[in-house]
Structure formats: structure tokens, C-alpha cells
Amino acid sequence: MPQYRMGELFCGPGGIACGAMSASIEDKDFSIVHAWANDYDRDTCNTYTHNICPEAPETVICEDVRKLDLRTLGAIDALAFGFPCNDFSVVGEQKGFNGTFGPLYRYGAEALRIYQPQWFLAENVGGLASANEGSALYTILKEFINCGYRVYPHLYKFEDYGVPQTRHRIIIVGIRNDLPFVYHPPSSEMYRFIDNTSRNALENPPIPEDVKNNELTCQSEIVVERLKYIKPGENAFNADLPEELKLNVKGAKISQIYKRLDPDKPAYTVTGSGGGGTHIYHYTEPRALTNRERARLQTFPDSYEFMGSKESVRKQIGMAVPVWGAKIIFESILRTFAGIDYPIVPCNIRMKKDA
């Protein structure tokens, strides 16, 4: 039965790959296997290699994609690429195509032209829909269409699919024009029964004492005192803080600064960077989450070991795609190719009429 060899650009620490390799469907021997991957960050590549392809380290190419000879990577049946989102995120300046990272999607398009895989999956932040005054997503979709693919863009709210985190991402699935399959996003209704609260994610089962990447963050005395006054779900600006513990911040007040998790709700979005107050804070203990706890919110298994310094690991986890969310989407792709019906919803992003 079909086994899809998947290549990845901008592979990150392996959230997409872990979801792909764990994807399976009913009574069918359809599977996705690693072929090759590329990223520019050494720690990230080490993490990917260690967990995804430890027996084939040569298949992970650590190099800036702008200097990479894409034609040397090898034939594939599928391509995945979470092209960098920095310039499309609503949290940043949203430079879009005018930024350093915005144009990098073109390397994914070039790989599609070279290898013509049967299908692809591309991922980016929800802010992509509004970048460059709304034209960025349209331009990207047109380029993928010109590579010979029908495209199915959809904004996924991963918390609706059982991920214990509020994380909204645009996923573009493409199927080569000569193939008869039509993709539909999976309905989230079948995942409503999952307990996706932060408490369940962090406590069930308890995190093993000997697990990797679980070192505590050193908190200053003033941070510990401040957190003692912040209730679950509150942040440094809406909590009742003594004057000496309030933040002297001018301008915008970011709601996630020293925000403690609400144990009865999904976590807020796990990010890969940020200064003081942005590390995500425990709902009962006056401290930031460990990297292992952050990885649980991203649905990585406890056996998944991240390589590098604690700050490097924090970045890798925050930039990853939730494993469970990726698995659900890959399984819907496999069901599409296997001819298996599944609960679907219409794509909630529409192409313009002239596309």
C-alpha cells in the first residue's frame, strides 16, 4: 500500500514530521515516511535528527535555504513546509513580502516545481490572511496553483481539535492537478470530547521526574512575589497588585505578560521568544513553565528530546507545529487518497474569482 516519502523545508524541531509519522487510517496501510529535511538552525536540526531519523543524519541538511541547491535533495511523494511566519504574524510588524522572511515561501514553490510531489502541506500564522493588505495569501496561493496544484487553504483553530492551546494557523493543502482527489478540512466535532485544558495536559499523566528538558527557570524574588498576587487566568495588568509590584510599562499592555494559565481552559499561545513575563506561568505554582511543560502544550510526547540550551529549546518548541494538530491533518490527507469518508467542513478561506 502507498508509502509517501516526505521532504521538508523549514522543518523546525519536527512537530510536522512527528505528526506525519504517527498518522494512520482505518484498515489501510497508508503511511508517511521521512525522506529529507532542511533548516538553518543547528540545534533545531540536531533535535529533528535525534528524534525523527537518528539512523540517517545525512538526510537532514543544516543550511540556509537561500544557499541550498534544491535539486540535490532527492525525489519525494509529498512536501511539507512551515515557511517562516515572522513577517506575517499579527504580533510583529507584519512586514509581509517586504520583510526578510516573507519571500521564503518561494523556495517551497520551487521544490514543488522540481519534484512535483503528489501533495503538499504548507503552514503559516493566521496573520498571513491580512498581510500586505490582504494580498499576501492570494499571491502565495496563485504561485502554488501555477506550480500545478489545486489548493485548499483553511484557518485551523487547533484548540477545537483537542490541542491544549489556543493556536490559530493557516494550513494550505495542495494536490497535484493530474490526480482525481479533492481535499476537505476535517471537522472538529469528532474531537470535542478531548479534555484540552492546560491542567489535563500538564498533569495527566504526571511528568516523569527523569524526563528531559524539564529544568526549572530561575525566578527572581520580585517575580515570585508578583505571581503570588496574580490569579489563574489573570495577567500583570488586570490582577490586583501592590504598587511596588506593578509594571512600569508605557503604551500597549500585552495581555500575556506574567499571565498565569487558567487550568480549566486551553493554554494561550506558546511562543518561541520574548523577554521578561512572556514564558507562560503555572496556574498554582509561582513560576514559569518548564520547556517540557511547554512541549506538552504543543503535544510532543515526553520521549521527544530537544537539543541545545534551555533558551534554544524554548525557541524550538514555540516555533513548532502541534504534533496532534499535524497528525489530524495528515490523516485527513491519507483518507482523501485512500477514498475513505470522514467528517468534513468547507474551507473557510476562499480564493478570489480570478484565481
N, C-alpha and C positions, 0 to 999 in steps of 0.2 A: 504494500500500500504506500501511498505517497509520503515521502520524507522531504521536507522543504529545507534546503540549505540556505541559511540566512546570513547575510552580511550586514554589518552595522557601521554607520558613520556617527561620530559624536556619541560613542557608545556609553559614556559615563561609567559608573561602577557596576552596571549590569542589571538594573531594575527591569529593563525591557527584555534582556536575554533570559533572566531568571523566570520571568512570566512566560516567555515563549517556550522555554524548555520544559516547563511544568504543565503546559497546555495539553489537554487531551479531550476526546469527544466520545460519545456513546458508541460502543461496539465497532469502532473503526480504528485502524492502526495508522492514523494520520499523526504526524509529529513534525516538530520544527527543531533543527539541529544547528549548532554553531558552525559557520564556515570561516569568517574572518571579522575583525572589528578594528576600529580606529578611534583614537582620542589623542589629544595633545598633552595631557597631564600624566606624569609618570606614576604618581600614587594611584590615580584612577585606573590606569592600565594594569598596574600590579594587582589591584583589587579584582578587576574583571578577570584577569588571567587565573588568579588564585582560586576563584570560585566557579568560573564558567568553563575554562579549558586548561586546567593545570597540566594536562598531558601534551598540549600543543601551544606552548607560549609563543612560538613564532607566528601564530595566526593573529596575534594582537599587535598592531603596528602603532607605536607611540610616536606620532609626528603631527605637525600642524597640517591640516587637510589642504591648506593652500599650497603646500610644498609636496604633497603626496601625488605620486603617479597612480591615478585610479585604475589605469588599465592593467596594472600588475597584480591586482588583488585576487582574481580568480572568479570563475563562473558561479552564479548563485541563482536560486529559485525565488528568493524573497529578499527584500531590503528593508531595514528599519533605520530611521534616523530622527533623533530628537534634536533638531538643529537649534543652536544656541538661542535662548529666549531673551537675553539681556536687553536688547533694543526694542522688544515688543511688550515687555512687562509694564503693566499699569503702575507698578510700584516705582519704576525708574523714570528716566526722562522720555521714554518712548520715542527714541530717535528713528526707529524703523529701519528702512533701507539706507538712511543717512548715517547710521552708526557703524561701528566696526564689525558687529556680529550679524546685523540684519541680512546682508547679502549671502551669508554662508549656506543658505538653503540650496543655492545653485549647484553646490557640489553633490548634493543628493540627487538633483535633477540630472547632472552629468553621469552619475553612476547608473541611473535608470536608462539613459541613452546607450551607455556602453554595454550593460549586461542584460537589459530587457527582462528582468525577473517577472515571474507570473503575477506577483502582487507586492505592494509595499505598504508600510505604515510610517507616517511622519507625525511627530508630536511637537507641540509648542504651547505657550501660555494662552489663556483666554484673551489677553490683551492684543493678540495678533489681529483679532477681528476689527479693532479700532485703530490700529497703527497706520501711519501715513494717511490720515483722514479716511480710513476705511478701505484704501486701495491696496494695501499690502497683501492681504489674504487673497484677494481676487487675482493679483499679479502672480502669486505663488501657484495658485490652483491652475491658472492658464498655462504656466510653464510645465507643470506635471501633465496636463492634458496634451500639450504639444510633444511630450515625450512618448505618447502613445497609450495613455491610460484614461480610464473613467475614474473619476474621483468622488469620494463620499466623505465630506468633512462634517464633523459633529463635535459640539461642545459637550464634553462629559463632565458631570459633577460627580467625582469619584465617591464622595460620601454617600451618594444614593445607591452605590453598588457594593456597599459593605466596607469600604476603606475607612478606618477610624480617623479621618482627617478631612477637613474642608479643602478640597483641591480641585480646581477647575482647569481643564486642559482641552485644547483643540487637538483632536486626532483625525488625521486625514488617511483614509484607507484608499488605495488605488488598485485597480485590477486591469491588466493588460487588455487592450481593445479586442484582440482576437479570441479571447476567452468568453464563454457564454454566461459567466456568473455575475450576479448583482448582489452587492453587499448592503446590508441593513444594520444599523447600530442595534445592539441588544437592548431590550427593555430592562429597566432597573427593578421592575416589580418583583421578579423572582429572587432578588437579593434583599428585600425589605426585612426578612426575618433575621438577618445577621445583626448581632449586637456590635455596633461600630462605635461604642462610647470609648473615650480615652481610658477610662478605668478598666474596661474589659481588655483593651489592647495591652495595657501595662501590667495587669495583674493575673490574667488568665491565659496560660499558666504563669506562675511566678517566674521571674527572670532568674535563671540558674546563677549561683554565686561565682562559678568559674567561667562564665561566658566572656567572650572577647568584647572589646570596645565599650566597656561599662564603667569606666573610671568617672568618679565624681568631679564636677567642676569646683574649683576653689572659689567660694563666695566671700566677699568682704563682709565685715560686721554690719555695715550700714545697709547692704543689700539684704542680708538675712533679716534685719530689723524691719526693713520696708516690706518684705514679703509677708511678715507675720501680720501686717495690717491689711493685706490685700486678700480678699476672699476668693474662692474658686470662681472663675469667670470674669473677675474684675482685673483692671489694669492700674498702672500708676497714676492715671488721671481721673478715674471715676471712683477710686477707693477713698475711704476716709482716713487720710494720712495726717500724722502730726506735721506741723510746719517744717520741722527740721528734716523730715524725710521726703518732702515733696521735691519734684524735679524742677529745676530752673530751666525750662525749655521755652524758647520763643518760637512763635509761628505755629505750624501744624503740630498737632499732638497725635502721634501714631498710636492707634488703639492696641497694638500688640506689645508695647513697651512694658516690661515687667508684668505681662498678663499671665495669670495662672489658669491652667486648664480647668474647664468645667467637667468633672468626672462623669456626668450624665449626658454629655454631648460629644460628638467627634471633636478632635483637636482642631485648632486653627492651623493654617498652612505652615508646614515645615519648610524653612528657608535655608539656603546654603551659606549665608553671610549676614553680617550686621554687627554693630557694636553692642555696648552695654544695654542690657534689657531686652535683647531680641532672641534669647536662646530657648525660649519656651519653658514655662515654670510649672513645677509639680503642683497638684491640687491639694495635697496635705502637707508635704514637706517643704520648708522654705529654701528651695534650691532650684537650679536649672536642671532640666532633664539630662541624663547621660546620652551619649551617642547611641548606645544600644536601645534605650527607650525611644529615641527619635527614629531609629531604624524600625522599631516595632510599629510606629505610626505610619511608616512607609511600607509596612507589611513584608519586610525582609525576614526570612527565617533566622532564628538565633544562631544557626550554624554558619551564617554568612559573615565572613570575617573581612573587615575593611582594613586596608593597609595605609600606613602613613601616620603623621602626627595627629593629635586629637583635633586640631583645627582643620587639618586637611580632611579628616574623616567627616567632620561636621559638614564641610562643603559638599563632599561627595553624596552624603545622604540627602541633603537638601535639594540637590540638583537632579536627583534620580526620579524615575517614574515609579509610582507604587507598584510593587510586584503583582499584587492581587488584581489591580485595575488592568494592567497589561495582560495578565492571564485571561481575564474575561473577554477582552477584545480579540486576542489571538484565537481563543476557542470559537468565537463567532465567525472569524475568518475561516477556520478549518471546517466548521459546519457548513459554511457557504460553499466551499469547494467539494465537500462530501455530499451535498444535496440533502442535508438534514435541516428540517424546520426548527426554528427556535423563536421565542417571543421577541418581537422587534418593535422599534419606533422609527418614525421618519427622521431623516437627517434634519437637524434644526438650524443648519447653515445652508443657505441657498446660493447657487451660482447665479450671476447676472444672466439675463436673457441672451446676451450676445456671446456667452462663453461657449 
